[in-house]
Amino acid sequence: MPKIPPPSSVPAHDLLRGKTVLITAAAGAGIGFATAKRFAEEGARLFISDIHESRTERAAEELERLSGRSVGYRLCDVRDDADVRALVAAAISEMGRVDVVINNAGLGGDVSVVEMTDDQWNSVIDISLSSVFRMTRAVLPHMIERQSGVIINNASVLGWRAQKGQAHYAAAKAGVMAFTRCSALEAAEHGIRINAVSPSIAVHAHLEKTMPKELLDELEAKEAFGRGAELWEVANVMVFLASDYSSYMTGEVVSVSSQRA
């Protein structure tokens, strides 16, 4: 399958003007930073977090430079409930409110079930699934009080599809999908929407460093366009879910994929 080149990045339309957004795992080269950048372009005010101090500070500075607006940030270990609650409190204190939360933290790995240790299993489940629960639990009281809010969770097509060596990650992402649906029903009566995106493969520098080129090429070849998604293509779907254009959507898992059945 030849690679079909991506289109040009879509120009901004101020879809999130006036919205305040908290994004986890937003430093570095992946979907988190790309989403923060896209949200800033659409007019949102940002508060970002990550576990890496220098990268988080650099990310905030870069986002401030690009947007011309101040960007708040705080380090957060999403495995620690006290840290998560402190992050939410800091975001509310700095921005006045939190309109949108992006649960982007995740951890992968490649290991067979037979060789997988309890620590490997627990780490992936904790960071990729339990963090979504902790952040949602921490921010919902604030959103319930305001009777408004949007939460967007980052899942994966592996929550639906099988791949060797990915049992822990696939189980976590399937859990994110189920958690999204159930929590959305509880939040709906308060005017809060909870949805998820489910990317297949989005190529970025960190992925290229951590994944063998042969496997990366194989995964891209499975896509209908013969390429992985651009990071901004995933971020654009999150922009849609955060905006008022998706006002009737909740409990949905939106596939950001061109994979063929």
Buried (B, 14 or more C-beta within 10 A) or exposed (E): EEEEEEEEEEEBEEBBEEBBBBBBBBBBBBBBBBBBBBBBBBBBBBBBBBBEEEBBBBBBEBBBEEBEEEBBBBBBBBBEBEBBBBBBBBBBEBBEBBBBBBBBBBBBBBBEEEEBEEEBBEBBBBBBBBBBBBBBBBBBEBBBEBEBBBBBBBBBBBBBBEBEBBBBBBBBBBBBBBBBBEBBEEBEEBEBBBBBBBBBBBBBEEBEEEBEEEEBEEBBEBBEBBBBBBBBBBBBBBBBBBBEEBEEBBBBBBBBBBBEE
